[in-house]
Amino acid sequence: ADESSGYESESAGGERAAAAGGTCGRQRRARTAFTSEQVCRLEKTFQRQKYLGASERRKLAAALQLSEMQIKTWFQNRRMKLKRQI
C-alpha cells in the first residue's frame, strides 16, 4: 500500500499554483508519494543518524529507488519536523 505525504496530487497542486500566479510559467516538480517501505527505511536511518554523507545518501537512494535529491530533501524536512516537535 502506497502512502502519500498528505499533500495534494500533482495535477491539483500545479493548477492551484498556476491559478495563483506563483509559478511564472515554470512547472513545479510533483510531490513524491513515498511508499510505506520507503518511509520506514528512511525513518530507521534517521533514528541512527540525522545527517547523511554523500556516500550514505547515494547508497540509500539506490536501495530505495529514489534520487539523491529526494533523500536529501526528506532528511531536511524530517530534521525540521523534529525541531518543531522539540
C-alpha positions in Angstrom: 0.0 0.0 0.0 1.4 3.3 -1.1 1.4 6.2 1.3 1.5 9.8 0.3 2.8 12.7 2.3 -0.8 14.1 2.7 -0.5 16.9 0.3 -2.4 17.4 -2.9 -1.7 15.4 -6.0 0.5 16.7 -8.8 -2.4 18.0 -11.0 -4.4 19.7 -8.3 -1.3 21.4 -6.8 0.1 22.6 -10.2 -3.3 24.0 -11.3 -3.8 25.8 -8.0 -0.3 27.3 -8.0 -0.7 28.4 -11.6 -4.1 29.9 -10.8 -2.5 31.9 -8.0 0.1 33.2 -10.5 3.0 31.9 -8.4 4.9 29.8 -10.9 5.6 32.4 -13.7 5.5 29.7 -16.4 7.7 27.2 -14.6 6.2 23.8 -13.6 6.8 22.7 -10.1 8.1 19.2 -9.6 5.5 16.8 -8.5 5.5 15.7 -4.8 6.9 12.3 -4.2 4.5 9.8 -2.8 6.8 7.6 -0.7 5.7 4.0 -0.1 5.3 2.8 3.4 8.5 0.7 3.0 10.5 3.7 1.9 9.2 5.8 4.8 10.0 3.0 7.2 13.6 2.7 5.9 14.1 6.5 5.9 12.8 6.8 9.5 15.1 3.9 10.7 18.0 5.6 9.1 17.1 8.9 10.6 16.9 7.4 14.0 20.5 6.3 13.7 21.9 9.4 12.1 20.3 12.8 11.5 22.7 13.8 8.7 23.8 11.6 5.8 27.1 11.9 3.9 27.2 11.8 0.2 28.1 8.1 0.0 25.4 7.1 2.5 22.9 9.2 0.6 23.9 7.6 -2.7 23.5 4.0 -1.2 20.2 4.8 0.4 18.9 6.4 -2.8 19.9 3.3 -4.8 18.3 0.9 -2.3 15.0 2.8 -2.2 15.0 3.7 -5.9 14.8 7.4 -5.2 17.0 10.2 -6.3 19.7 11.6 -4.1 17.9 15.0 -4.1 14.7 13.3 -2.8 16.7 11.7 0.0 18.4 14.9 0.9 15.1 16.8 0.9 13.4 14.2 3.0 16.1 14.4 5.6 16.0 18.2 5.6 12.2 18.1 6.1 12.5 15.4 8.8 15.0 17.5 10.8 12.7 20.5 10.6 9.8 18.3 11.8 11.9 17.1 14.7 12.9 20.7 15.5 9.2 21.8 15.6 8.4 18.9 17.9 11.1 19.9 20.3 
